[in-house]
């Protein structure tokens, strides 16, 4: 069996490596999603990959959520660095297909609320977030930071640090 | 290997926007190269927003939209054989503030393509944008970019970010 046929068979059998994020924790985040679904010749989609990031910058894959045109309540693990990777994909019947990943890192604390706005429209895409401290109606923007900017911490007691380009 | 070399040469020529093989190694060299080439574009305009707001938007949107990795796949022909080829690109924006002037430089790294010349650390320069105050409530913006690749989309996005804080990310897919 050729490699392509094997890969196809693995995907069909659900062995692609992706798993659905269980989303069973107390809900502390809301994702507002807007998409226009693409065109006759192309299809667009958004997925959210979730990982925990340890002080050494190692990751543990928690699962993936397919984001459709709706509002989704999300339960993020507390007191751990969480990497949210929004994967914007475009599958074209003709021409090129592609994906772009926008990353955010957060460390949710008890009582905090998170709001994410994720759009994939004809003119472009966006993924932004705000965090609302416990009991407060006004939040602050979450800076975008990426796993590749993570600096491993030597002391296990200290938090993971990130450098943000720019 | 031949195909990778060809792709590398095409990238080298196309991304510098000048058709020559001398790669700009810094934003300053990129400005000079684009400014002196018919393949490059230099666009200057005044945004009706205070300088500090424009810089804040550029910083946020560049970090959100241009510090990304992309994967593209498409059909290429080798002889009469159609093959699916996948490529990865890593974009890197760098915002530098010096006194009353801000520079946004955008680089792209195409991974292990073979190129016959030195590539700047962080990848090829594809766009440089400068912002300076133009009075209390306006900002002068100058965008230098090549004419091919995603530089056009990024240039349009930088223009919209300078003029409006609510603009989206350019479509770098495909």
Interface residues (C-beta under 8 A of the other chain):
Chain A: X88 X89 X90 X92 X95 X96 X97 X98 X99 X100 X101 X102 X103 X119 X121 X123 X124 X125 X126 X127 X128 X141 X143 X144 X146 X164 X165 X166
Chain B: X59 X60 X62 X63 X64 X65 X67 X68 X69 X70 X71 X72 X73 X74 X92 X93 X94 X95 X104 X157 X167 X168 X169 X170 X171 X172 X173 X174
